[in-house]
Amino acid sequence: HGAISFGSIHLRADVTSDFMVQASDGEHFFSMDKDGTRNGWTTFMGPGNFQVECGSNREKADDTCMINAKNGNIDIVANNGKIRLQADSIEMFACGAGDEGNVQIVATETASITGTKVIITSKVNTKLMSSGITEVIGNSCLMMYGSIIRGVTDAVAVKDSKVGGQRYQQQQNQI
């Protein structure tokens, strides 16, 4: 009900496959392409679930599954679902130099961090900003420390305070 082929030419005649395994369902195949628009591509496609499991005879500290893109990006896309990462601990490292080495989280609705402890540390600048309401709440105790603490309200937009602040107010309203 399936086929194994060597040197197979794809339906559009734009790519040759060195090795291909096809099931009776046209959306269920494995192909190692060698030329054309998919030169060097390895494609797995299946209409059902796809599972990879490994490490049953390894130790907890071993690295048992690795995905490495020597050049280019790694995209994990769930067109109509969620992406879940689950582990004892999750570590993310962005190790680029210069303008790289950034982690960006963008949510069209809510970005939520929940934990027993949430610690944010930076060496140069930490900024919490909202074009709406920002709340800082410490139900048992709120401690703030700064070698200098300076507060500026929108009132300085009309008339600058005696210690300044109008320029800072203008900079913060450039969202």
N, CA, C and O atoms as a DFTB+ gen file, in Angstrom:
700 C
 N C O
     1  1       0.807      -1.200       0.000
     2  2       0.000       0.000       0.000
     3  2       0.845       1.258       0.000
     4  3       0.299       2.359      -0.064
     5  1       2.154       1.130       0.070
     6  2       3.043       2.275       0.064
     7  2       4.143       2.047      -0.954
     8  3       4.118       1.081      -1.717
     9  1       5.125       2.966      -0.953
    10  2       6.211       2.835      -1.919
    11  2       7.500       3.389      -1.341
    12  3       7.489       4.365      -0.591
    13  1       8.613       2.755      -1.696
    14  2       9.953       3.256      -1.406
    15  2      10.596       3.501      -2.762
    16  3      10.629       2.608      -3.609
    17  1      11.110       4.715      -2.969
    18  2      11.697       5.006      -4.272
    19  2      13.028       5.737      -4.117
    20  3      13.258       6.432      -3.128
    21  1      13.884       5.570      -5.097
    22  2      15.195       6.213      -5.161
    23  2      15.241       7.008      -6.461
    24  3      14.936       6.467      -7.524
    25  1      15.619       8.286      -6.392
    26  2      15.679       9.119      -7.590
    27  2      14.316       9.505      -8.122
    28  3      14.158       9.740      -9.320
    29  1      13.330       9.574      -7.244
    30  2      11.965       9.903      -7.653
    31  2      11.856      11.385      -8.003
    32  3      12.416      12.232      -7.307
    33  1      11.141      11.696      -9.075
    34  2      10.885      13.078      -9.473
    35  2       9.513      13.464      -8.921
    36  3       8.524      12.764      -9.133
    37  1       9.472      14.604      -8.201
    38  2       8.218      15.048      -7.586
    39  2       7.192      15.422      -8.644
    40  3       7.528      15.620      -9.811
    41  1       5.940      15.515      -8.221
    42  2       4.796      15.724      -9.112
    43  2       4.962      16.928     -10.036
    44  3       4.611      16.850     -11.213
    45  1       5.493      18.047      -9.522
    46  2       5.662      19.256     -10.340
    47  2       6.951      19.213     -11.169
    48  3       7.227      20.156     -11.911
    49  1       7.716      18.178     -11.064
    50  2       8.971      17.976     -11.814
    51  2      10.007      19.055     -11.513
    52  3      10.856      19.355     -12.352
    53  1       9.937      19.652     -10.292
    54  2      10.906      20.689      -9.923
    55  2      11.955      20.183      -8.937
    56  3      12.939      20.876      -8.678
    57  1      11.764      18.994      -8.386
    58  2      12.667      18.460      -7.370
    59  2      12.829      16.965      -7.586
    60  3      11.877      16.262      -7.925
    61  1      14.065      16.491      -7.382
    62  2      14.342      15.063      -7.407
    63  2      14.662      14.620      -5.994
    64  3      15.409      15.287      -5.279
    65  1      14.100      13.504      -5.599
    66  2      14.325      12.961      -4.267
    67  2      15.328      11.825      -4.341
    68  3      15.159      10.894      -5.129
    69  1      16.387      11.898      -3.515
    70  2      17.317      10.772      -3.426
    71  2      16.615       9.538      -2.866
    72  3      16.797       8.424      -3.356
    73  1      15.812       9.763      -1.831
    74  2      15.139       8.665      -1.140
    75  2      13.768       9.145      -0.699
    76  3      13.648      10.227      -0.125
    77  1      12.720       8.348      -0.960
    78  2      11.359       8.731      -0.566
    79  2      10.591       7.495      -0.115
    80  3      10.661       6.426      -0.722
    81  1       9.851       7.690       0.985
    82  2       8.917       6.672       1.456
    83  2       7.536       7.306       1.414
    84  3       7.317       8.365       2.002
    85  1       6.598       6.654       0.714
    86  2       5.249       7.188       0.581
    87  2       4.238       6.165       1.067
    88  3       4.356       4.971       0.792
    89  1       3.225       6.661       1.806
    90  2       2.105       5.814       2.211
    91  2       1.003       5.961       1.175
    92  3       1.131       6.751       0.239
    93  1      -0.070       5.213       1.334
    94  2      -1.176       5.303       0.367
    95  2      -1.855       6.671       0.430
    96  3      -2.460       7.096      -0.555
    97  1      -1.769       7.372       1.567
    98  2      -2.298       8.732       1.708
    99  2      -1.241       9.696       1.178
   100  3      -0.093       9.639       1.619
   101  1      -1.590      10.570       0.255
   102  2      -0.641      11.493      -0.357
   103  2      -0.011      12.483       0.615
   104  3       1.026      13.068       0.304
   105  1      -0.620      12.686       1.796
   106  2      -0.063      13.588       2.802
   107  2       0.807      12.854       3.811
   108  3       1.137      13.419       4.854
   109  1       1.183      11.624       3.537
   110  2       1.946      10.821       4.479
   111  2       3.204      10.302       3.785
   112  3       3.172       9.285       3.092
   113  1       4.326      11.027       3.985
   114  2       5.555      10.632       3.304
   115  2       6.791      11.147       4.020
   116  3       6.709      11.994       4.909
   117  1       7.930      10.620       3.618
   118  2       9.251      11.054       4.063
   119  2      10.088      11.197       2.798
   120  3      10.131      10.287       1.970
   121  1      10.758      12.350       2.649
   122  2      11.524      12.575       1.430
   123  2      12.850      13.259       1.739
   124  3      12.905      14.196       2.536
   125  1      13.910      12.785       1.106
   126  2      15.232      13.406       1.173
   127  2      15.531      13.946      -0.221
   128  3      15.934      13.201      -1.115
   129  1      15.327      15.266      -0.398
   130  2      15.438      15.886      -1.714
   131  2      16.878      16.319      -1.993
   132  3      17.617      16.688      -1.080
   133  1      17.264      16.268      -3.278
   134  2      18.665      16.558      -3.608
   135  2      18.871      17.741      -4.551
   136  3      20.006      18.186      -4.725
   137  1      17.806      18.263      -5.165
   138  2      18.028      19.359      -6.107
   139  2      16.783      20.222      -6.223
   140  3      15.809      20.020      -5.499
   141  1      16.818      21.175      -7.127
   142  2      15.667      22.031      -7.380
   143  2      15.424      23.012      -6.247
   144  3      16.362      23.433      -5.570
   145  1      14.169      23.376      -6.041
   146  2      13.813      24.383      -5.033
   147  2      13.987      23.873      -3.605
   148  3      13.984      24.672      -2.669
   149  1      14.139      22.566      -3.418
   150  2      14.317      21.996      -2.080
   151  2      15.636      21.216      -1.985
   152  3      15.676      20.125      -1.416
   153  1      16.683      21.766      -2.531
   154  2      17.997      21.122      -2.501
   155  2      18.432      20.889      -1.051
   156  3      18.546      21.842      -0.279
   157  1      18.674      19.640      -0.681
   158  2      19.128      19.293       0.659
   159  2      18.037      19.228       1.708
   160  3      18.349      19.068       2.888
   161  1      16.787      19.342       1.339
   162  2      15.688      19.295       2.306
   163  2      15.395      17.854       2.715
   164  3      15.503      16.931       1.908
   165  1      15.023      17.679       3.979
   166  2      14.501      16.419       4.486
   167  2      13.121      16.724       5.032
   168  3      12.990      17.538       5.947
   169  1      12.094      16.093       4.496
   170  2      10.719      16.423       4.846
   171  2       9.992      15.186       5.351
   172  3       9.983      14.142       4.699
   173  1       9.384      15.321       6.524
   174  2       8.456      14.329       7.051
   175  2       7.082      14.982       7.003
   176  3       6.939      16.130       7.422
   177  1       6.089      14.296       6.515
   178  2       4.742      14.837       6.521
   179  2       3.777      13.727       6.879
   180  3       3.877      12.608       6.374
   181  1       2.844      14.050       7.755
   182  2       1.863      13.046       8.161
   183  2       0.543      13.690       8.507
   184  3       0.523      14.769       9.099
   185  1      -0.560      13.058       8.156
   186  2      -1.882      13.608       8.455
   187  2      -2.280      13.434       9.922
   188  3      -3.239      14.056      10.379
   189  1      -1.564      12.611      10.648
   190  2      -1.889      12.349      12.053
   191  2      -0.804      12.880      12.980
   192  3      -0.110      13.842      12.649
   193  1      -0.664      12.262      14.117
   194  2       0.319      12.686      15.114
   195  2       1.731      12.340      14.681
   196  3       1.939      11.412      13.900
   197  1       2.710      13.093      15.194
   198  2       4.133      12.836      14.950
   199  2       4.809      12.808      16.317
   200  3       4.712      13.777      17.070
   201  1       5.477      11.736      16.640
   202  2       6.089      11.592      17.949
   203  2       7.574      11.275      17.817
   204  3       7.990      10.532      16.928
   205  1       8.360      11.851      18.716
   206  2       9.772      11.510      18.858
   207  2       9.978      11.222      20.333
   208  3       9.651      12.056      21.177
   209  1      10.507      10.075      20.650
   210  2      10.785       9.732      22.043
   211  2      12.172       9.123      22.122
   212  3      12.538       8.278      21.305
   213  1      12.933       9.552      23.100
   214  2      14.277       9.020      23.264
   215  2      14.714       9.152      24.718
   216  3      14.027       9.784      25.522
   217  1      15.844       8.563      25.053
   218  2      16.466       8.750      26.361
   219  2      16.076       7.763      27.426
   220  3      16.425       7.963      28.589
   221  1      15.372       6.710      27.090
   222  2      14.917       5.787      28.130
   223  2      16.074       5.089      28.850
   224  3      15.902       4.648      29.987
   225  1      17.242       4.977      28.221
   226  2      18.380       4.352      28.906
   227  2      19.502       5.364      29.186
   228  3      20.669       4.980      29.266
   229  1      19.163       6.636      29.335
   230  2      20.117       7.700      29.661
   231  2      19.888       8.178      31.089
   232  3      18.905       7.814      31.734
   233  1      20.817       9.000      31.566
   234  2      20.702       9.591      32.899
   235  2      19.992      10.940      32.812
   236  3      19.919      11.531      31.734
   237  1      19.462      11.440      33.950
   238  2      18.717      12.694      33.985
   239  2      19.546      13.869      33.476
   240  3      18.999      14.745      32.806
   241  1      20.828      13.920      33.766
   242  2      21.682      15.051      33.379
   243  2      22.134      15.002      31.920
   244  3      22.690      15.982      31.424
   245  1      21.909      13.877      31.214
   246  2      22.345      13.740      29.821
   247  2      21.494      14.595      28.881
   248  3      20.300      14.782      29.114
   249  1      22.117      15.114      27.819
   250  2      21.393      15.768      26.736
   251  2      21.009      14.671      25.745
   252  3      21.870      14.164      25.026
   253  1      19.742      14.303      25.697
   254  2      19.345      13.141      24.895
   255  2      18.593      13.486      23.612
   256  3      18.436      12.619      22.753
   257  1      18.128      14.711      23.457
   258  2      17.462      15.101      22.222
   259  2      17.964      16.482      21.842
   260  3      17.950      17.400      22.662
   261  1      18.407      16.631      20.601
   262  2      18.971      17.909      20.180
   263  2      18.458      18.278      18.794
   264  3      18.418      17.444      17.890
   265  1      18.073      19.522      18.644
   266  2      17.747      20.088      17.332
   267  2      18.720      21.233      17.141
   268  3      18.738      22.165      17.944
   269  1      19.527      21.183      16.100
   270  2      20.561      22.189      15.874
   271  2      20.456      22.706      14.448
   272  3      20.609      21.946      13.492
   273  1      20.196      23.998      14.309
   274  2      20.221      24.626      12.994
   275  2      21.557      25.352      12.885
   276  3      21.736      26.407      13.495
   277  1      22.496      24.803      12.116
   278  2      23.828      25.425      12.001
   279  2      23.741      26.833      11.444
   280  3      24.535      27.693      11.828
   281  1      22.814      27.087      10.563
   282  2      22.526      28.418      10.027
   283  2      21.018      28.524       9.897
   284  3      20.346      27.530       9.623
   285  1      20.485      29.712      10.091
   286  2      19.043      29.911       9.929
   287  2      18.287      29.764      11.239
   288  3      18.879      29.523      12.291
   289  1      17.007      29.908      11.158
   290  2      16.124      29.924      12.322
   291  2      15.491      28.568      12.561
   292  3      15.482      27.709      11.679
   293  1      14.965      28.381      13.754
   294  2      14.134      27.224      14.083
   295  2      12.743      27.771      14.350
   296  3      12.558      28.558      15.279
   297  1      11.775      27.375      13.565
   298  2      10.395      27.809      13.730
   299  2       9.570      26.639      14.234
   300  3       9.570      25.566      13.630
   301  1       8.870      26.844      15.336
   302  2       7.907      25.871      15.838
   303  2       6.563      26.567      15.746
   304  3       6.341      27.569      16.426
   305  1       5.664      26.059      14.921
   306  2       4.408      26.742      14.627
   307  2       3.253      25.787      14.909
   308  3       3.273      24.634      14.477
   309  1       2.252      26.268      15.631
   310  2       0.996      25.542      15.811
   311  2      -0.085      26.431      15.215
   312  3      -0.582      27.338      15.882
   313  1      -0.453      26.176      13.961
   314  2      -1.403      27.048      13.260
   315  2      -2.755      27.145      13.943
   316  3      -3.405      28.188      13.890
   317  1      -3.178      26.077      14.578
   318  2      -4.501      26.070      15.196
   319  2      -4.420      25.358      16.545
   320  3      -5.160      24.408      16.802
   321  1      -3.509      25.828      17.405
   322  2      -3.328      25.188      18.712
   323  2      -2.311      25.928      19.543
   324  3      -1.961      27.068      19.240
   325  1      -1.835      25.285      20.589
   326  2      -0.898      25.880      21.538
   327  2       0.464      25.204      21.413
   328  3       0.572      24.080      20.922
   329  1       1.492      25.904      21.862
   330  2       2.814      25.304      22.010
   331  2       3.062      25.214      23.501
   332  3       3.023      26.229      24.197
   333  1       3.315      24.028      23.998
   334  2       3.543      23.810      25.422
   335  2       4.951      23.279      25.632
   336  3       5.377      22.339      24.962
   337  1       5.660      23.879      26.556
   338  2       6.951      23.368      26.996
   339  2       6.770      22.926      28.441
   340  3       6.328      23.715      29.276
   341  1       7.103      21.679      28.747
   342  2       6.905      21.176      30.101
   343  2       8.150      20.417      30.525
   344  3       8.627      19.540      29.804
   345  1       8.673      20.754      31.694
   346  2       9.867      20.088      32.202
   347  2      10.004      20.375      33.688
   348  3       9.246      21.177      34.234
   349  1      10.968      19.729      34.355
   350  2      11.265      20.059      35.747
   351  2      11.686      21.521      35.856
   352  3      11.274      22.215      36.785
   353  1      12.494      21.991      34.925
   354  2      12.917      23.390      34.835
   355  2      13.073      23.733      33.361
   356  3      13.361      22.860      32.542
   357  1      12.883      24.996      33.026
   358  2      13.071      25.452      31.646
   359  2      14.085      26.584      31.674
   360  3      13.926      27.548      32.423
   361  1      15.118      26.468      30.866
   362  2      16.161      27.482      30.785
   363  2      16.194      28.030      29.368
   364  3      16.150      27.268      28.402
   365  1      16.271      29.356      29.239
   366  2      16.386      29.988      27.924
   367  2      17.636      30.860      27.949
   368  3      17.834      31.639      28.882
   369  1      18.467      30.732      26.940
   370  2      19.692      31.513      26.836
   371  2      19.739      32.172      25.467
   372  3      19.583      31.499      24.448
   373  1      19.951      33.466      25.435
   374  2      20.211      34.182      24.194
   375  2      21.647      34.678      24.316
   376  3      21.929      35.587      25.097
   377  1      22.551      34.084      23.549
   378  2      23.987      34.288      23.755
   379  2      24.656      35.133      22.677
   380  3      25.882      35.112      22.569
   381  1      23.907      35.863      21.889
   382  2      24.494      36.662      20.825
   383  2      25.302      37.826      21.371
   384  3      25.165      38.195      22.538
   385  1      26.133      38.395      20.535
   386  2      26.976      39.534      20.918
   387  2      26.481      40.793      20.217
   388  3      25.796      40.709      19.197
   389  1      26.820      41.944      20.752
   390  2      26.432      43.208      20.124
   391  2      24.944      43.442      20.247
   392  3      24.403      43.431      21.352
   393  1      24.270      43.656      19.120
   394  2      22.828      43.898      19.116
   395  2      22.022      42.613      19.274
   396  3      20.797      42.669      19.377
   397  1      22.676      41.470      19.295
   398  2      21.986      40.191      19.458
   399  2      22.044      39.772      20.925
   400  3      22.600      40.497      21.750
   401  1      21.487      38.632      21.257
   402  2      21.446      38.179      22.636
   403  2      20.190      38.647      23.337
   404  3      20.203      38.847      24.552
   405  1      19.105      38.827      22.605
   406  2      17.854      39.354      23.149
   407  2      16.806      38.252      23.246
   408  3      16.809      37.308      22.457
   409  1      15.915      38.381      24.218
   410  2      14.739      37.523      24.321
   411  2      13.540      38.446      24.201
   412  3      13.432      39.423      24.943
   413  1      12.650      38.151      23.286
   414  2      11.472      38.995      23.062
   415  2      10.230      38.140      23.224
   416  3      10.105      37.088      22.597
   417  1       9.313      38.592      24.065
   418  2       8.029      37.920      24.253
   419  2       6.952      38.904      23.845
   420  3       6.860      39.992      24.414
   421  1       6.136      38.539      22.867
   422  2       5.074      39.408      22.376
   423  2       3.757      38.644      22.491
   424  3       3.650      37.508      22.027
   425  1       2.771      39.262      23.101
   426  2       1.445      38.657      23.210
   427  2       0.430      39.654      22.687
   428  3       0.480      40.831      23.043
   429  1      -0.494      39.201      21.846
   430  2      -1.532      40.108      21.359
   431  2      -2.590      40.352      22.423
   432  3      -3.411      41.257      22.273
   433  1      -2.588      39.569      23.491
   434  2      -3.557      39.765      24.562
   435  2      -2.840      39.889      25.902
   436  3      -2.584      41.013      26.333
   437  1      -2.509      38.814      26.573
   438  2      -1.960      38.869      27.927
   439  2      -0.654      38.078      27.993
   440  3      -0.586      36.939      27.532
   441  1       0.376      38.689      28.567
   442  2       1.610      37.971      28.898
   443  2       1.617      37.851      30.412
   444  3       1.622      38.862      31.115
   445  1       1.618      36.641      30.914
   446  2       1.466      36.417      32.346
   447  2       2.635      35.588      32.864
   448  3       2.977      34.560      32.281
   449  1       3.247      36.036      33.959
   450  2       4.306      35.277      34.628
   451  2       3.799      34.998      36.030
   452  3       3.470      35.928      36.766
   453  1       3.732      33.738      36.405
   454  2       3.249      33.350      37.717
   455  2       4.284      32.442      38.356
   456  3       4.789      31.526      37.707
   457  1       4.601      32.680      39.597
   458  2       5.542      31.829      40.297
   459  2       5.581      32.178      41.770
   460  3       5.049      33.209      42.183
   461  1       6.207      31.328      42.560
   462  2       6.375      31.626      43.976
   463  2       7.292      32.826      44.154
   464  3       7.065      33.657      45.033
   465  1       8.317      32.920      43.334
   466  2       9.221      34.063      43.322
   467  2       9.406      34.494      41.872
   468  3       9.614      33.648      41.002
   469  1       9.333      35.787      41.597
   470  2       9.634      36.326      40.270
   471  2      10.733      37.349      40.482
   472  3      10.532      38.352      41.166
   473  1      11.897      37.098      39.896
   474  2      13.056      37.962      40.075
   475  2      13.480      38.473      38.710
   476  3      13.740      37.682      37.803
   477  1      13.551      39.776      38.559
   478  2      14.000      40.402      37.317
   479  2      15.249      41.199      37.661
   480  3      15.213      42.068      38.533
   481  1      16.345      40.911      36.983
   482  2      17.611      41.582      37.253
   483  2      18.176      42.097      35.940
   484  3      18.191      41.380      34.939
   485  1      18.637      43.336      35.945
   486  2      19.300      43.868      34.763
   487  2      20.501      44.694      35.210
   488  3      20.546      45.183      36.338
   489  1      21.471      44.841      34.314
   490  2      22.689      45.589      34.643
   491  2      22.594      47.066      34.270
   492  3      23.262      47.889      34.896
   493  1      21.790      47.432      33.274
   494  2      21.789      48.799      32.773
   495  2      20.437      49.493      32.985
   496  3      20.402      50.614      33.495
   497  1      19.329      48.854      32.607
   498  2      18.053      49.542      32.630
   499  2      16.932      48.533      32.833
   500  3      16.921      47.484      32.188
   501  1      16.000      48.834      33.712
   502  2      14.780      48.050      33.884
   503  2      13.620      49.010      33.752
   504  3      13.593      50.044      34.420
   505  1      12.653      48.686      32.896
   506  2      11.560      49.608      32.641
   507  2      10.250      48.835      32.570
   508  3      10.139      47.866      31.818
   509  1       9.263      49.257      33.345
   510  2       7.900      48.755      33.243
   511  2       7.085      49.905      32.678
   512  3       7.109      51.004      33.232
   513  1       6.370      49.676      31.595
   514  2       5.691      50.778      30.932
   515  2       4.345      50.304      30.403
   516  3       4.216      49.179      29.920
   517  1       3.357      51.163      30.497
   518  2       2.040      50.880      29.955
   519  2       1.435      52.177      29.451
   520  3       1.633      53.228      30.060
   521  1       0.702      52.121      28.350
   522  2      -0.024      53.302      27.887
   523  2      -1.329      53.451      28.661
   524  3      -2.060      54.425      28.486
   525  1      -1.610      52.470      29.521
   526  2      -2.800      52.514      30.362
   527  2      -2.403      52.582      31.831
   528  3      -1.564      53.397      32.216
   529  1      -2.997      51.739      32.635
   530  2      -2.787      51.747      34.082
   531  2      -1.660      50.789      34.438
   532  3      -1.589      49.677      33.914
   533  1      -0.774      51.231      35.337
   534  2       0.285      50.376      35.880
   535  2       0.101      50.320      37.385
   536  3       0.023      51.359      38.040
   537  1       0.032      49.133      37.932
   538  2      -0.139      48.954      39.362
   539  2       1.060      48.203      39.920
   540  3       1.552      47.259      39.302
   541  1       1.526      48.622      41.085
   542  2       2.547      47.904      41.844
   543  2       1.917      47.611      43.191
   544  3       1.566      48.536      43.924
   545  1       1.769      46.343      43.529
   546  2       1.039      45.953      44.735
   547  2       1.896      44.985      45.541
   548  3       2.390      43.996      44.999
   549  1       2.071      45.255      46.791
   550  2       2.709      44.340      47.729
   551  2       1.757      44.134      48.888
   552  3       1.708      44.972      49.788
   553  1       0.998      43.049      48.900
   554  2      -0.054      42.870      49.911
   555  2       0.486      42.766      51.332
   556  3      -0.192      43.188      52.268
   557  1       1.673      42.223      51.523
   558  2       2.212      42.199      52.882
   559  2       3.199      43.339      53.098
   560  3       3.190      43.958      54.162
   561  1       4.046      43.631      52.124
   562  2       5.022      44.717      52.265
   563  2       5.501      45.127      50.881
   564  3       5.772      44.265      50.044
   565  1       5.610      46.412      50.627
   566  2       6.173      46.933      49.386
   567  2       7.413      47.716      49.761
   568  3       7.331      48.718      50.472
   569  1       8.543      47.269      49.292
   570  2       9.806      47.950      49.570
   571  2      10.351      48.493      48.269
   572  3      10.391      47.785      47.263
   573  1      10.770      49.741      48.284
   574  2      11.413      50.348      47.126
   575  2      12.688      51.004      47.608
   576  3      12.712      51.647      48.658
   577  1      13.744      50.839      46.837
   578  2      15.001      51.503      47.158
   579  2      15.557      52.100      45.877
   580  3      15.469      51.494      44.809
   581  1      16.114      53.262      45.985
   582  2      16.829      53.879      44.888
   583  2      17.788      54.896      45.475
   584  3      17.439      55.598      46.424
   585  1      18.980      54.985      44.932
   586  2      19.905      55.989      45.458
   587  2      19.304      57.377      45.292
   588  3      19.599      58.276      46.079
   589  1      18.471      57.562      44.282
   590  2      17.668      58.774      44.117
   591  2      16.292      58.308      43.661
   592  3      16.180      57.511      42.730
   593  1      15.257      58.798      44.308
   594  2      13.893      58.493      43.882
   595  2      13.272      59.803      43.429
   596  3      13.258      60.786      44.169
   597  1      12.762      59.805      42.210
   598  2      12.212      61.011      41.623
   599  2      10.862      60.678      41.012
   600  3      10.745      59.727      40.240
   601  1       9.876      61.431      41.343
   602  2       8.543      61.205      40.801
   603  2       8.143      62.352      39.902
   604  3       8.363      63.516      40.235
   605  1       7.553      62.026      38.759
   606  2       7.095      63.036      37.807
   607  2       5.663      62.686      37.432
   608  3       5.359      61.533      37.127
   609  1       4.785      63.680      37.455
   610  2       3.408      63.472      37.013
   611  2       3.174      64.246      35.723
   612  3       4.012      65.037      35.290
   613  1       2.021      64.001      35.125
   614  2       1.668      64.680      33.875
   615  2       1.432      66.179      34.061
   616  3       1.315      66.914      33.081
   617  1       1.362      66.630      35.300
   618  2       1.151      68.057      35.552
   619  2       2.292      68.909      34.990
   620  3       2.084      70.079      34.668
   621  1       3.498      68.334      34.867
   622  2       4.631      69.100      34.345
   623  2       4.491      69.379      32.850
   624  3       5.252      70.180      32.307
   625  1       3.535      68.739      32.171
   626  2       3.327      68.997      30.740
   627  2       2.895      70.444      30.509
   628  3       3.238      71.044      29.491
   629  1       2.146      70.996      31.455
   630  2       1.667      72.373      31.338
   631  2       2.681      73.348      31.922
   632  3       3.015      74.357      31.301
   633  1       3.170      73.037      33.127
   634  2       4.137      73.914      33.795
   635  2       5.189      73.043      34.457
   636  3       4.863      72.222      35.314
   637  1       6.444      73.212      34.070
   638  2       7.537      72.411      34.611
   639  2       7.655      72.635      36.117
   640  3       7.417      73.737      36.611
   641  1       8.025      71.575      36.840
   642  2       8.200      71.708      38.290
   643  2       9.523      72.417      38.583
   644  3      10.341      72.617      37.685
   645  1       9.725      72.796      39.851
   646  2      10.941      73.527      40.203
   647  2      12.188      72.658      40.104
   648  3      13.300      73.182      40.030
   649  1      12.019      71.330      40.099
   650  2      13.175      70.434      39.940
   651  2      13.214      69.810      38.554
   652  3      13.979      68.874      38.322
   653  1      12.406      70.309      37.635
   654  2      12.384      69.789      36.267
   655  2      11.472      68.580      36.161
   656  3      10.763      68.242      37.109
   657  1      11.492      67.944      35.028
   658  2      10.680      66.759      34.799
   659  2       9.881      66.828      33.509
   660  3       9.378      65.812      33.029
   661  1       9.762      68.034      32.943
   662  2       8.974      68.186      31.719
   663  2       9.562      67.377      30.564
   664  3       8.821      66.731      29.823
   665  1      10.883      67.407      30.404
   666  2      11.525      66.652      29.319
   667  2      11.331      65.147      29.522
   668  3      11.077      64.420      28.562
   669  1      11.448      64.685      30.753
   670  2      11.236      63.267      31.056
   671  2       9.799      62.863      30.741
   672  3       9.563      61.796      30.174
   673  1       8.845      63.709      31.105
   674  2       7.440      63.432      30.828
   675  2       7.207      63.319      29.324
   676  3       6.474      62.435      28.881
   677  1       7.809      64.186      28.545
   678  2       7.640      64.171      27.095
   679  2       8.253      62.912      26.489
   680  3       7.677      62.325      25.573
   681  1       9.422      62.488      26.994
   682  2      10.077      61.279      26.492
   683  2       9.217      60.049      26.746
   684  3       9.151      59.161      25.896
   685  1       8.557      59.980      27.900
   686  2       7.785      58.806      28.265
   687  2       6.436      58.742      27.568
   688  3       5.784      57.699      27.603
   689  1       6.007      59.801      26.949
   690  2       4.727      59.819      26.248
   691  2       4.897      59.678      24.735
   692  3       4.022      60.087      23.971
   693  1       6.014      59.104      24.304
   694  2       6.271      58.893      22.873
   695  2       6.024      57.442      22.492
   696  3       6.800      56.868      21.729
   697  1       4.978      56.850      23.001
   698  2       4.680      55.436      22.713
   699  2       4.126      55.290      21.322
   700  3       3.815      54.178      20.895
